[in-house]
Amino acid sequence: MSDENKIKIGIVAGEHSGDALGAELIKALKKNAKLEVCGVGGPKLESLGLQSIFDFSILHMIGLVDPILNYRKLIKARKKIIDTFINKKIDFFIAIDSPDFNIGIHKTLKKNNIAKNIQVVSPSVWGWRQGRIKKIKKYIDYTACLFNFEHEFYKEQKLRSIHLGHPLGNALIETKDQICSKLSMDSNLNYISVLPGSRYSELKYMLPVFIEFIKMHSIKNNGYEYLIPASDEKNEATIKKILSNENIHEGIKIIVKSGLSREFFLVSDFSIVASGTASLEAAVFGANPIICYKTNFLNYSIISKMLKVDHIGLPNLLFNKRLFPELLQKNCSAKKILSAVNSLSVRDDSLQMSLIRLLKGKGFDKTSREILSL
């Protein structure tokens, strides 16, 4: 063990959602051990004392093509992380999501017998690119899964894992009136949340489609406001800049604000979301999601051939049923989004509660104790 009985943790979180998960896990670990933490993370991990090796936005990339185009930058970043972990002689490496980036770190550390390798958020091996399971068996010691169906898949493969659960399993559900009172919003208005994503590549493909939907929807729907919850202030500024260059009628009210995704979902009957965690968050908070995905032709051609599941939206995967519309690639158009909104019914409280139950797992305290026992 490390000097002064401190456990040295190396951590990499390349997204805001991963930063939040990493912060909760570090808090739980600190209850059971003295830690020294190094690596890469965002504001939540930095608030716990992490001095990030570099700005974690460097790792914000989507699909298969973007990482290829930025290959040299990513390789350089990964080498810097590995060198730091080896020099620090870390005891545990905790990788949050970003499996394609982190597997190279897992591999190098395992070959050098440096640390126990932990993956938080399972790669989607159950859904596509199942050949990756070989690398998981070889280089990863333990996986903390957000969803129980992932944990069951790992058990079938005889791999060590735990159903950590998803943070949304402990979601606080407030009423529309409560949120509107808190944010000085008009509870008599109707709201639709619009989430094009936090990465520039997502904004490039999704935001123009969503803006076109807003224009079309507003023609026949008075008394609506459109809410865009940005992931952070930088993302907020980028979205506002794009909106300022669009020809949006002055009668259309679009509110862009960072850090309010939960609140915006809670006041919205519907949401238009880029596929991912946002679709799950929308469903939990009652803003029935229309799940959209659009990327460049090459990305989609590769990904679509590897898919092993019938649904891509997390709420649909959890229920194993197409409860919410999925509009992919060519079908992701303003006209089809409008049609999907018109076809959906308003929120179903029983559906929300069933989803929240599915998301509950063993929690961070139990997971942290299992990690320390490895």
N, C-alpha and C positions, 0 to 999 in steps of 0.2 A: 504494500500500500504506500501511498505518497507520504512525504514528510509531514510531520505535525498532524498525522491522521486525517489530513484533508484528502478527499476524493477529487481527482482532477477529471472534470467533464469537458469533453469537446462537443460542441453543438453546431449544427448548421440548419438554419431556417431561412428559406429563400423567398417566402411569401408572407403576406400579412396573416393569413389563417395559420400558417405554420409557426409564426412568431408568437401568436396567442397560445397555441398548444404547448410550445416549448416553454413559455413562461409559466404556465400552470404546472407542468411537470417539474421544472426546476424548483418551484415553490414547495411542491410535495417532497422532493428529494431533500430539500433543506430541513424538513421536519425530522428527518431520520439520519442525517449525516452532515458534516462540515464539508463544504464544497469550494472548489476553485474552478471557475467556468471561463472557457475561452471559445472562440469560434466566430460565427457569422449569424447575425440576427437583426431584428428590427427594433422599434421603439419599446415594445413590451419587455423583451429580453434585456435591452439596454437599461431599462428602469430598474432591473434587478442586479445591475453591476457589470453586465457584459460589455466589454469594449470590442466592438465588432472589428474584425480584421480589415474589412472593407464594407462599403455601402451595400446592403443586401439587395438593393434594386438591380444590381448587376445580374442576379440570378432570375429575374422576372422574365421568363420566356415560356412560350406556349407551343405545343405540337412537336413535330419532328424536324421541320425545316428550319425554324428560327435557331435552335441550338447548333445545327450544322453550319448555318451562315455565320454564327458567332463562335465557332469551334475554338479558335486560338485564344480568344478572350476567356472562354470558360475553362480551357485546359490550364491557362495561366492562373486563374482564380483557384482552381482545384489544387494545383501544386502548392500555392501559397498556404492553403488550409492544411494540407497534408504535412508540409514542412513544420508548420506551427504545432500541430498535434504531436508529431514525432519529437520535436525539441522539448515540448512540455511534458512528454511521457504520460499522456493522458491514460486514465483507467477505463473510461467509458466514452464511446463515441455515440452520440444521439443525433440521428439524422431525421429531420422532420420533412416528410413528403419528398418531392423532387428526386424520385428514385433513380432516374437515369444519370443525374449528376452525382448523386451520393454513392452509387454503387462502386464507382472508382475509388472513392475514399475508403469504403468498407473493404474492398479488395486489397489495397495497399497496406492498410493497418493490420488486416488479418495475416497477410504474408510476412509482415514484420513482427507479428505477435505483440502488437502494441496495446490493444484495448479490446474490451468486449463491445461488440457492435450491436446497437439497438436501432431499429427502424420504427419510427412513429408515423402512422398512416401507411397502410399497406399499399404497395404498387398494385395496380388493377390487373394482377395476373389471372384472376378469376374471370375477367372480361375480355382481355385481349393480350397478345404477346405472351402466351403461357410458357414459352420456352425460358422466360426469365426465372422460373422457379428453380432452375439448376443453380443459378448464381446466388439466389437467396439461401439455398441449402448450404452452399459452400462458404459464403462470406458473412452472413447475418446470423447472430446468435439468438435474437429475440425480436418479435414484431408486436407492437401495440396497435391493434386494429380499432378503427372507429366503429365498424359495423359487425354485428354478430355473424352474418353470412360469410364475412371474410375470415373470421376466427374459425368457423366450421370448416372452411376450405383448407386452412392451414393444418387443422387437426387431421384431415384426410391425408394430407401430404406428410404427416408426422413431423411437423415443424413446431418449434416453441413459440407460443403467442398468447395474447390475452385480449379479451374484448374490453378495451379501455372504455369504449362508449364515446359518443359525440357530445361536445359541450352543449349542443342544443337540447339534449335530453334533460337539462336542468333549466330550460328557458323560462323566463318570467313573462307571463302573458298578461298584458294590461289591455284595457278597453280603448276603443277609438276616442271616446270622450276624455279619458285620462291623458292620453298622448296629446290630443289637440289642446287641452288646457295647459299642459306643460310647455308646449312649443308655440303657443299663441296661434294655432291654426283653426280654421273654421270647420267645425264638426259637421256642418250641413253640406259641405262640398263633398264631391266624390274624388278619390285619388287613385292613380295608377303609378306603381313604382316601376322604374326602368333602370336595369342594371346591365350596362354593356361590358363590364369587366374592368379590371384594374391595370392590366398590362397594355402597353401601347399597341401591340399586335391585335389585341381584342378590340380596342377602340377603333382601330383602322377598319376592321371588317364589320363590327356589330353596330357601332354608334350611328353611321349613316342610315342603316336600315331602320333603327329604332326611331330616329328623328323623322323619317318619312312616315312611319306608323303614327307618330304623334300628330303630324300634320293631317293625315287622313282621318284619324279618330276624332279630332277636334271639330271637324266640319259638321258632324251630325250629333255631337255630344257636348252640350253646354254644361257648365257647372263642374267641369273636371279640371284638376290640376295634376301635373306630371312631376313626379319626384325622382331625382337621381341621387342616390346615396353614394358619394365617392368614398374610396377606401382610405384616402388621406388627403392632406391639403394639396400636395403635388398633383394627385389625380384629379382633384376638384378643379385646380387651375387649368389643367389640360382640357378637361371636358368643357369648361366655360369658354376657353379659347376656341375650341371647335364649334361650339354653339354660336359664338359671335360671328362666325364666318358663314353661317347658314341663313337662308332667307326664311326666317320664322316670323309668322304674323304676330303683331304686337298683342293681339288678343289671347294668344296662347301663353299660359303661365307655366314655366318650367323652373323648378327649384332644385338647385344643385348644392349639396351640403355634405361635408365629410363626417363620418362617425355616427350616422343616424340610420343605418340600414334597418335595425330592429324596429325603431319607431316608425319609419316610413312604411315598412311592411304591415305593421299593426293597424295603420289607418287606411290601408289600401285593400280593395276587394280583389284586385288582380295585379299581376306583375309580369313584366317582360324581362327575362333573365338569360344571360349567357350561361350555358350549362356549367355545372360545378356546384360548389357549396352554396352559392346564392339560391339555387333552385330548391335546395333542402330548407334553407333558412326561410324562404318565402312561404313554403308549404306549412312549416311549423307555426309561423306567425299569421297564417290565414289569408295571405295574399296569393290566391291561386296562381301558380306560375305557368306561363307559356315558355317552355324551355327551348332556347334557340342556340344553334351552333353554326358558325360559318367561318371558314378559313380559306387559305389559298388552295388552289386545285391539287397541288402535289401533296400537301399535308393530308387533305381529305381522302385522296386516292389511296394513300398508304394506310391510314387509320381504318377506313371503312372495310378494307380487306382483312384486317386483323381482328375485328370485333367478334366476340363469341357470345354476346348477349343481345337480347331483343330490345332493351331500353338503354338510354344513356343518362337520363335524368335520375338523380339519386332518390328522390321520393318514389319514382316508378320502380326503381330497382328494389327498394326496401319492401314495397308492397307486391313486387313481382306482377305488376299490372299497370297498364297504360292509363293512369288516372288523370294525368296532365299532358297536354299536347306537347309533342316534340317536333320542332321544325328544323330540319338539318339541310345545310348547304343550299341547293336550289330551292327548296321549300321554305327557306328562311327569307321571306319577303314581307314587306310592309302590308301588302294585301292579305296574305295568309295569316299574319299575326292578328290583323283586324278581325278576320273571320273567326279565329280561335277565341279571341276575347268575347266576341258576340255569342259564342257557343257555350261558354263556361257558366256554371251557376255560381252563386256567391258562396262564401266560406261555409265549411261544414265543421262544427266544433268537435264532433265525434271523431272525424278523420284526423284532426289536429292531435287529439289526445292519444289516438292509436299510434300515430307517428312518433310522438314524444316517448311513449313506452318502448318502442322499438330501438330508440336511440340510447337508452340507459345501459350502462355497462358497469364494469368493476370500479371505475374511477381512477383518479390520479394517485391517491394514497396507496391503494392496493398495487397498482402498476409500479410505483416507485419502489415499494418494498420488494417486489419480485425482481426488479432490475438489480437492486443492490445485493440480492442473494445469488446472482449468477456467478 
